Amino acid sequence: MKKSQSVKNNNGFIRIISGKHRGRKLPVKDVEGLRPTTDRVKETLFNWLMNDVRGTNVLDCFAGSGGLGFEALSRFAESVTFIEKDKSAASQIKANIATLKSDNALVIEDDALTALNKSAERQFDLVFIDPPFRKGLAEPICQILETQKWLTDNALVYVEVETEILFTAPDNWTLLKDKEAGQVAYRLYSRR
């Protein structure tokens, strides 16, 4: 078989950093545009959230690998809702939920903008927004979360975007923390 014809399995894994599933490695499908949050960024984020995850209802928009949501589950979130439109990635998240025997996690297989652009069925205390890069999805999803009332009064919202874009959060969000790592800018906001 020629090199150009070789079949590659580029599937990888995510690692849960802390909590009840600490050290667990969960498989991740190789999906175009999927870039799981690095352990370094994830560790910083969850250090910021150290006292704010337990008992929360979490929404992981553009879930991809589910890495952020699984970390929240491991740290005793009350529930996690994953939204992922790619069938393969969504199936892998479901399989990983089963592996962890988590009965407090749900996967919505849909586009996040479509799934959330309706009146809220419930509200979330903690939201992760890590959309595919260069598609202009961060600001629209933030606006939808606000206008459709998906957020609790003091919700915390994590946003990960490319460093080169100018991201503007809704007026009633206060920036608590921000940092950059390579081409990624990541920020934590509090809703007021």
Legacy VTK file of the C-alpha trace (Angstrom):
# vtk DataFile Version 3.0
C-alpha trace
ASCII
DATASET POLYDATA
POINTS 192 float
0.000 0.000 0.000
1.440 3.352 -0.999
1.900 6.015 1.641
-0.842 8.182 0.132
-3.251 5.221 0.320
-2.532 4.278 3.919
-5.466 4.427 6.255
-4.878 6.487 9.366
-6.777 6.441 12.608
-6.350 9.950 13.966
-8.761 9.439 16.823
-7.399 10.718 20.087
-8.459 11.140 23.660
-9.209 13.756 26.279
-8.030 13.478 29.849
-10.108 14.405 32.866
-7.878 16.487 35.114
-9.606 16.351 38.493
-12.619 15.171 40.460
-14.238 11.756 40.719
-13.009 10.702 37.232
-9.523 12.178 37.628
-6.986 10.719 35.215
-9.586 8.987 33.012
-8.893 9.117 29.300
-11.925 9.242 27.037
-11.765 8.587 23.288
-12.411 11.428 20.835
-13.309 11.064 17.169
-11.187 12.809 14.561
-13.714 15.308 13.235
-12.882 18.227 10.944
-12.661 21.479 12.909
-12.639 19.711 16.282
-9.927 21.079 18.543
-10.326 19.930 22.118
-9.369 22.501 24.725
-5.794 21.770 25.781
-5.091 20.434 29.261
-3.215 23.638 30.073
-6.158 25.887 29.183
-8.657 23.504 30.798
-6.621 23.439 34.015
-6.520 27.252 34.136
-10.261 27.489 33.474
-11.164 25.010 36.193
-8.803 26.723 38.631
-10.836 29.882 37.944
-14.022 27.862 38.563
-12.679 25.942 41.552
-15.567 26.831 43.866
-18.243 27.295 41.204
-18.875 23.920 39.511
-20.356 21.673 42.201
-24.155 21.578 42.032
-24.471 23.643 38.835
-26.474 22.969 35.701
-23.958 23.179 32.867
-24.420 23.795 29.142
-21.580 22.836 26.796
-22.344 24.571 23.479
-20.383 23.308 20.454
-19.343 20.387 22.671
-17.003 18.704 20.166
-15.033 16.269 22.332
-17.119 17.133 25.383
-13.915 17.814 27.315
-15.215 20.818 29.247
-18.536 19.194 30.082
-16.887 15.954 31.200
-14.531 17.915 33.440
-17.578 19.630 35.001
-19.290 16.244 35.503
-16.182 14.932 37.222
-16.235 17.957 39.516
-19.790 17.217 40.677
-21.918 19.414 38.421
-25.605 18.700 38.996
-26.141 18.111 35.271
-24.436 18.709 31.927
-26.164 19.260 28.598
-23.897 18.809 25.579
-24.880 20.318 22.209
-23.014 18.891 19.217
-24.158 18.818 15.590
-21.586 16.363 14.202
-23.145 12.875 14.417
-19.833 11.104 14.965
-18.720 13.469 17.742
-22.177 13.354 19.382
-22.118 9.528 19.311
-18.707 9.516 20.969
-19.943 11.877 23.709
-22.889 9.517 24.323
-20.519 6.531 24.495
-18.280 8.403 26.963
-21.311 9.282 29.127
-22.149 5.563 29.216
-18.533 4.680 30.068
-18.638 7.068 33.029
-22.116 5.794 34.001
-23.364 9.400 34.192
-27.132 9.587 34.462
-27.038 13.384 34.756
-25.785 14.131 31.225
-27.722 14.726 28.014
-26.584 15.119 24.401
-28.555 17.296 21.991
-27.529 16.437 18.459
-28.157 19.750 16.708
-26.572 23.019 15.708
-26.202 25.141 18.862
-27.676 28.263 17.231
-30.754 26.315 16.122
-31.166 24.363 19.360
-31.003 27.471 21.536
-32.848 29.959 19.328
-36.157 29.269 21.068
-37.551 30.055 24.490
-35.533 28.407 27.214
-36.825 25.125 28.588
-34.481 25.490 31.568
-31.719 27.804 32.720
-28.032 27.136 33.182
-25.593 28.320 35.861
-22.415 27.627 33.891
-22.004 27.731 30.108
-19.034 26.772 27.927
-18.819 28.453 24.506
-15.967 27.077 22.413
-17.151 27.242 18.786
-15.209 26.163 15.701
-12.742 28.875 14.745
-13.280 31.355 11.930
-17.038 30.861 11.661
-18.186 33.900 13.659
-20.320 31.884 16.080
-19.278 33.178 19.521
-21.130 36.504 19.554
-24.392 35.185 18.030
-24.622 32.326 20.540
-24.019 34.744 23.434
-26.841 36.973 22.196
-29.186 33.984 21.801
-28.414 32.795 25.344
-29.443 36.238 26.592
-32.497 36.923 24.433
-33.966 33.436 24.861
-33.297 33.494 28.638
-31.118 30.369 28.941
-28.974 31.838 31.749
-29.577 32.131 35.484
-29.162 35.608 36.979
-25.551 35.100 38.062
-24.491 32.591 35.425
-20.817 32.135 34.619
-19.954 31.976 30.926
-16.660 30.739 29.487
-15.821 31.896 25.948
-12.912 30.610 23.850
-12.144 32.418 20.569
-9.261 33.140 18.220
-6.844 35.776 19.509
-7.127 37.806 16.303
-10.853 38.512 16.518
-12.513 41.275 18.454
-15.105 39.606 20.655
-17.815 41.718 22.287
-19.820 40.180 25.117
-23.377 41.248 25.967
-23.539 44.505 27.959
-24.713 42.803 31.135
-21.711 40.435 31.292
-18.694 41.355 33.426
-15.268 40.019 32.479
-13.803 38.180 35.480
-10.692 36.541 34.002
-8.962 36.380 30.653
-5.840 34.838 29.215
-4.235 33.863 25.911
-2.413 30.695 24.906
-1.057 30.566 21.365
-3.908 31.357 18.962
-6.578 30.991 21.672
-8.080 33.750 23.805
-10.174 32.476 26.681
-12.358 34.475 29.037
-14.679 33.972 31.962
-17.683 36.261 32.355
-20.276 36.714 35.045
-23.814 37.665 34.104
-25.414 40.421 36.172
LINES 1 193
192 0 1 2 3 4 5 6 7 8 9 10 11 12 13 14 15 16 17 18 19 20 21 22 23 24 25 26 27 28 29 30 31 32 33 34 35 36 37 38 39 40 41 42 43 44 45 46 47 48 49 50 51 52 53 54 55 56 57 58 59 60 61 62 63 64 65 66 67 68 69 70 71 72 73 74 75 76 77 78 79 80 81 82 83 84 85 86 87 88 89 90 91 92 93 94 95 96 97 98 99 100 101 102 103 104 105 106 107 108 109 110 111 112 113 114 115 116 117 118 119 120 121 122 123 124 125 126 127 128 129 130 131 132 133 134 135 136 137 138 139 140 141 142 143 144 145 146 147 148 149 150 151 152 153 154 155 156 157 158 159 160 161 162 163 164 165 166 167 168 169 170 171 172 173 174 175 176 177 178 179 180 181 182 183 184 185 186 187 188 189 190 191
